[in-house]
Structure formats: structure tokens, C-alpha cells
Amino acid sequence: MDRLHGLLMFLNVVETRSFSATARAMGVTTSAVSATIIRLEQKLSVRLLNRTTRSVSPTPEGLEFYERCKRIVADLEQAELAVSRSGKTPSGSLRFAVPSALGRMWVVPRLARFTAAYPAISVEVVLDDFISGLASENLDAAIQVGDIPSSRLTVRKLASVDYVLVASPRYIETKGMPTRAEDLVHHQCITYRRPRNGQIRKWQLKDVPPKANIPETGFMTFNSGEGLIAAAASGLGIIQVGRYYAQPLLDSGALIEIMPQTRTHAYDISVVFRQSKRMPPRLRVFINFLVDIFAPPPWDDEKGTGRLRRA
């Protein structure tokens, strides 16, 4: 900062041709201006100014130094202006992650609204079901499902997801419609193996005791929610999945919900990000955008996805 102060003082002396005028402009004494210029000349080992009792003028070396310093100060002013503007108008690059199916089905189709509202923000989307961490992945934010380990990150809940039982109309016509949990033992139940731990996820049904006859292993198993949906839609059997996977096919009639009274909470969808007193505007408006598109969840209300709040 002392060096910059000295450069600004030198520029002012050259432009005013006066030590006293510079002193008045910068709120210091004339002797302080003179001492600063002498230190600058000593550091550079060159005389920058010709001094007489009546005038001050730059030497050839001083004039060259003046021109270079003028460009430096102009660049600095432009940098300050750019940063100041970015602090008010959301801009820059933003990188976020979202589970593949959730992103493809419900987030990516709505990004056009965000980019239209904030054209100065460039967005990179990482579709990945397994994110190791924001820092390691160089992410600004990540949408995650299920329990989130405690950390210093801020967690903001976006939506709650229910488990639903579904099957295709063709399967129901062939095998019949189950009406009670006990009926499931007579059906082709397709199960899900959790990729993270390799365990089969047990079906959960509302108001049905855990020890009830709910299938723990099926005649077919997948490690992907989208795989389960494809299997059910093709008539292979009954599946239990998070509702957002099944809703488009429920709407189209390709799948039918079975025993809707047994719907139960599956997991929460949340966004995690680093909270700070000076959160970048681009991240703040993006978090608001996510909150809006999940209020209510788009699979609950396709027509009313909320208004986009501006910073």
C-alpha cells in the first residue's frame, strides 16, 4: 500500500507540476511529498523530477515512468469497478452437482428460467450420484438426497420425497391388484440394491409393522432408480421408488400406483453450500432459484413451480 501511495503521489506531482498542490490534494505536508518522491527515486536509482524554485517537471525517465504508472492505476480502477459491479449484479461462473435422475428430470428442464433471469452467470452442471465433497469437486453447491453427514457446510432442505409402489397396467391385468401388504408375497417384487453399501433396501409401508411380510429380496434386483422404473414400465413387476422417479409415468398412465395408502416418507432433498457473510451474489440467487422450483416440488405441481426471486 505504501508503494501504491507513492505512485499516486508521483502521478499527482507530474500532473499538477507542484509539490504544494499535491500536498493539499492528498492531505499531507509538502515535506512529506518531497520525502516520498526522494524515496521513490532512491528505490529506482534514477531521477524522476527536475526541481527548481518555480517549477517541477518530469525527466525523460520520469515521463516514461509516469506513462506506465498511469496505465497501472487505470487498470486498477477498472478492476475495482468490475469487482464492485459483480458485488451488485450476479455474474461469474457457478458449478453445482445434482444426482443424475433428479437433475435430468426436474432441475435441468428449469434452468432456462435461471439463465434468462441472470444471463451474466455461466453454469456448469455436474450430474453425479456420488459427490465426495464441495472442495474436492470444486463445487459451489450440491443437491443431495437422504441423510447428510454433519459438517461445516450449510444444509437447506428443498423437498420431502415419499416412497410409492407402482406397476404397469399390463402387469396388474395379468397378476391382479394387491390391496394389502400380505398380498405382495404373491407378486413379482423388484428390489433395489444400494450402490453405496451393497445392501438390499427393505420396502417401507405406512402403518405396516416392520416385521410384516414385505419382500427383502425380489426375483430381480437393480442398483438404479431409473432401472427400476424401466423394469416396472415394461411389465416385469412391482417396484418401490421415490415418487419423483415415477411421477412422469404415473401422469402418462404408463404406471399405476398400488396401495397409495401405504405411501411413506422416503428421504429429504437438500442443497449444501458454504455459508459466509459475503456469499457471492451468483450463489445466493441460485440457492433462491432452487428453493423456488422445489416449493412446491415440481412433481406435486407441474404448473406452479414458484416465482424466481431476484437478489
C-alpha positions, 0 to 999 in steps of 0.5 A: 500500500505504501508503494501504491501511495507513492505512485499516486503521489508521483502521478499527482506531482507530474500532473499538477507540476507542484509539490504544494498542490499535491500536498493539499490534494492528498492531505499531507505536508509538502515535506512529506511529498518531497520525502516520498518522491526522494524515496521513490527515486532512491528505490529506482536509482534514477531521477524522476523530477527536475526541481527548481524554485518555480517549477517541477517537471518530469525527466525523460525517465520520469515521463516514461515512468509516469506513462506506465504508472498511469496505465497501472492505476487505470487498470486498477480502477477498472478492476475495482469497478468490475469487482464492485459491479459483480458485488451488485449484479450476479455474474461469474461462473457457478458449478453445482452437482445434482444426482443424475435422475433428479437433475435430468428430470426436474432441475435441468428442464428449469434452468432456462428460467435461471439463465434468462433471469441472470444471463451474466452467470455461466453454469456448469452442471455436474450430474453425479450420484456420488459427490465426495465433497464441495472442495474436492469437486470444486463445487459451489453447491450440491443437491443431495438426497437422504441423510447428510453427514454433519459438517461445516457446510450449510444444509437447506432442505428443498423437498420431502420425497415419499416412497410409492409402489407402482406397476404397469397396467399390463402387469396388474391385468395379468397378476391382479391388484394387491390391496394389502401388504400380505398380498405382495408375497404373491407378486413379482417384487423388484428390489433395489440394491444400494450402490453405496453399501451393497445392501438390499433396501427393505420396502417401507409401508405406512402403518405396516409393522416392520416385521410384516411380510414385505419382500427383502429380496425380489426375483430381480434386483437393480442398483438404479432408480431409473432401472427400476422404473424401466423394469416396472414400465415394461411389465416385469413387476412391482417396484418401490421408488421415490415418487419423483422417479415415477411421477412422469409415468404415473401422469402418462398412465404408463404406471399405476400406483398400488396401495397409495395408502401405504405411501411413506416418507422416503428421504429429504432433498437438500442443497449444501453450500458454504455459508459466509457473510459475503456469499457471492451474489451468483450463489445466493440467487441460485440457492433462491432459484432452487428453493423456488422450483422445489416449493412446491416440488415440481412433481406435486405441481407441474404448473406452479413451480414458484416465482424466481426471486431476484437478489 
